[in-house]
Amino acid sequence: MELLGVGFLLGILGAGFGAVLAQHIEDRAVDGRLRAALLAEVEENLVRLGHPDQATGIGRAPIVRSAWDAARSIRLKAEQSAAVAKAYSSGDRLRLTGEVLDATIANITQPNDYTVGQTRMKALSMLEANRIAYALFEAARFALGGAEPTLNADQLIAERLAAVKAAGL
């Protein structure tokens, strides 16, 4: 009778361990799929932005973020999470910069030197924002295990800050 009880308990423990192991394997598979989806989405956003040194120059297609939203449930290394968060934040800023430029152009009723100058300044700001967003998405791609960046995001940001400081803004 005692042997039967021990066997029963061992059976329960074995089944419990098996269930935990199966769940762990499933969680890892889901994490892997989410990581792959996130890397693919970062790549797609690079295409949407268009490389700033090529004819595509600036993409007006909004970035997509569904994989990033889903991937928040997985564990990323701190540097991966920071790189991805910076990239998506810069993509949002780029969208807002584009909306400001569009609104500026839409509100010009009588073009003059001032309005043309303001529009050019906002367009240059958008080009700089695009370049920085592209560099940050490249950095995110690299942090997630993708190709090395062609642009240095930290250098571009430092140059932009120096220009703003030099202009007294």
C-alpha positions as a printed NumPy array, in Angstrom:
array([[  0.   ,   0.   ,   0.   ],
       [  2.841,   2.322,   0.885],
       [  4.502,   1.626,  -2.445],
       [  1.305,   2.498,  -4.248],
       [  1.151,   5.864,  -2.443],
       [  4.758,   6.654,  -3.298],
       [  4.17 ,   5.698,  -6.92 ],
       [  1.086,   7.874,  -7.021],
       [  2.986,  10.861,  -5.605],
       [  5.859,  10.341,  -8.03 ],
       [  3.345,  10.231, -10.869],
       [  1.818,  13.535,  -9.779],
       [  5.243,  15.156,  -9.402],
       [  6.33 ,  13.87 , -12.812],
       [  3.182,  15.167, -14.474],
       [  3.572,  18.526, -12.743],
       [  7.192,  18.828, -13.81 ],
       [  6.257,  17.817, -17.35 ],
       [  3.574,  20.506, -17.486],
       [  5.961,  23.165, -16.191],
       [  8.627,  22.101, -18.687],
       [  6.114,  22.132, -21.554],
       [  4.95 ,  25.638, -20.575],
       [  8.561,  26.847, -20.402],
       [  9.267,  25.469, -23.882],
       [  6.088,  27.088, -25.242],
       [  6.966,  30.449, -23.622],
       [ 10.424,  30.364, -25.202],
       [  8.914,  29.602, -28.608],
       [  6.485,  32.519, -28.273],
       [  9.341,  34.803, -27.178],
       [ 11.361,  33.727, -30.214],
       [  8.48 ,  34.457, -32.571],
       [  7.892,  37.872, -30.982],
       [ 11.608,  38.723, -31.233],
       [ 11.618,  37.71 , -34.903],
       [  8.477,  39.783, -35.53 ],
       [ 10.032,  42.783, -33.767],
       [ 13.213,  42.564, -35.852],
       [ 11.122,  42.262, -39.034],
       [  9.065,  45.3  , -38.002],
       [ 12.218,  47.338, -37.323],
       [ 13.416,  46.375, -40.828],
       [ 10.055,  47.427, -42.287],
       [ 10.26 ,  50.772, -40.513],
       [ 13.705,  51.353, -42.015],
       [ 12.152,  50.858, -45.458],
       [  9.275,  53.176, -44.544],
       [ 11.711,  55.864, -43.396],
       [ 13.917,  55.538, -46.47 ],
       [ 17.691,  55.792, -46.152],
       [ 18.532,  59.495, -45.794],
       [ 21.565,  59.22 , -48.109],
       [ 19.608,  57.724, -50.993],
       [ 16.964,  58.969, -53.392],
       [ 14.189,  57.693, -51.126],
       [ 15.528,  60.319, -48.69 ],
       [ 12.524,  60.673, -46.48 ],
       [  9.596,  58.38 , -46.105],
       [  6.213,  59.779, -45.247],
       [  4.698,  56.394, -44.429],
       [  4.078,  56.204, -40.69 ],
       [  6.074,  53.694, -38.729],
       [  4.311,  50.542, -37.62 ],
       [  4.475,  49.368, -34.035],
       [  2.256,  46.316, -33.56 ],
       [  5.202,  43.924, -33.006],
       [  6.806,  46.365, -30.554],
       [  3.554,  46.588, -28.605],
       [  3.298,  42.774, -28.525],
       [  6.992,  42.319, -27.675],
       [  6.67 ,  44.326, -24.475],
       [  5.623,  41.083, -22.8  ],
       [  8.991,  39.405, -23.452],
       [ 12.247,  39.949, -21.65 ],
       [ 14.727,  41.98 , -23.614],
       [ 18.164,  42.945, -22.409],
       [ 18.243,  46.499, -21.07 ],
       [ 20.286,  47.784, -24.025],
       [ 17.903,  46.106, -26.5  ],
       [ 14.842,  47.592, -24.849],
       [ 16.428,  51.055, -24.69 ],
       [ 17.5  ,  50.946, -28.35 ],
       [ 14.059,  49.86 , -29.532],
       [ 12.253,  52.394, -27.332],
       [ 14.462,  55.238, -28.642],
       [ 13.799,  54.184, -32.233],
       [ 10.022,  54.111, -31.855],
       [ 10.06 ,  57.395, -29.934],
       [ 12.033,  59.043, -32.734],
       [  9.575,  57.638, -35.264],
       [  6.726,  59.266, -33.359],
       [  8.617,  62.589, -33.249],
       [  9.2  ,  62.37 , -36.99 ],
       [  5.471,  61.882, -37.567],
       [  4.705,  64.956, -35.455],
       [  7.339,  66.997, -37.283],
       [  5.703,  65.989, -40.563],
       [  2.296,  67.032, -39.289],
       [  3.669,  70.452, -38.291],
       [  5.216,  70.872, -41.743],
       [  1.971,  69.836, -43.433],
       [ -0.015,  72.286, -41.29 ],
       [  2.449,  75.079, -42.054],
       [  2.152,  74.488, -45.785],
       [ -1.645,  74.2  , -45.602],
       [ -1.919,  77.553, -43.796],
       [  0.149,  79.568, -46.28 ],
       [ -2.269,  81.833, -48.092],
       [  0.157,  84.451, -49.357],
       [  3.683,  83.107, -49.859],
       [  6.327,  85.616, -48.835],
       [  9.936,  85.496, -47.717],
       [  8.914,  84.794, -44.112],
       [  6.535,  81.915, -44.858],
       [  8.923,  80.387, -47.383],
       [ 11.763,  80.664, -44.848],
       [  9.664,  79.096, -42.1  ],
       [  8.642,  76.247, -44.387],
       [ 12.253,  75.613, -45.396],
       [ 13.347,  75.576, -41.745],
       [ 10.628,  73.054, -40.863],
       [ 11.509,  70.925, -43.889],
       [ 15.181,  70.901, -42.839],
       [ 14.118,  69.964, -39.325],
       [ 12.112,  67.094, -40.757],
       [ 15.08 ,  65.889, -42.815],
       [ 17.241,  65.918, -39.689],
       [ 14.539,  64.117, -37.7  ],
       [ 14.307,  61.488, -40.456],
       [ 18.079,  60.979, -40.451],
       [ 18.124,  60.556, -36.661],
       [ 15.077,  58.233, -36.685],
       [ 16.696,  56.096, -39.373],
       [ 19.945,  55.888, -37.39 ],
       [ 18.048,  54.935, -34.222],
       [ 16.104,  52.209, -36.038],
       [ 19.408,  50.888, -37.396],
       [ 20.773,  50.846, -33.837],
       [ 17.653,  48.951, -32.686],
       [ 18.083,  46.439, -35.508],
       [ 21.698,  45.869, -34.455],
       [ 20.739,  45.514, -30.773],
       [ 18.223,  42.837, -31.773],
       [ 20.891,  40.887, -33.65 ],
       [ 20.511,  42.397, -37.122],
       [ 22.942,  44.16 , -39.441],
       [ 25.357,  46.813, -38.229],
       [ 24.26 ,  50.447, -38.537],
       [ 25.432,  52.614, -41.424],
       [ 24.758,  55.812, -39.459],
       [ 25.893,  56.785, -35.959],
       [ 22.813,  57.926, -34.06 ],
       [ 24.752,  59.353, -31.106],
       [ 26.912,  61.451, -33.429],
       [ 23.887,  62.765, -35.353],
       [ 22.107,  63.714, -32.142],
       [ 25.237,  65.427, -30.779],
       [ 25.618,  67.394, -34.033],
       [ 21.954,  68.449, -33.903],
       [ 22.251,  69.564, -30.277],
       [ 25.425,  71.51 , -31.077],
       [ 23.68 ,  73.248, -33.986],
       [ 20.716,  74.172, -31.803],
       [ 23.051,  75.457, -29.093],
       [ 25.083,  77.459, -31.631],
       [ 21.885,  79.04 , -32.927],
       [ 21.05 ,  80.13 , -29.401],
       [ 17.843,  78.108, -29.255]])
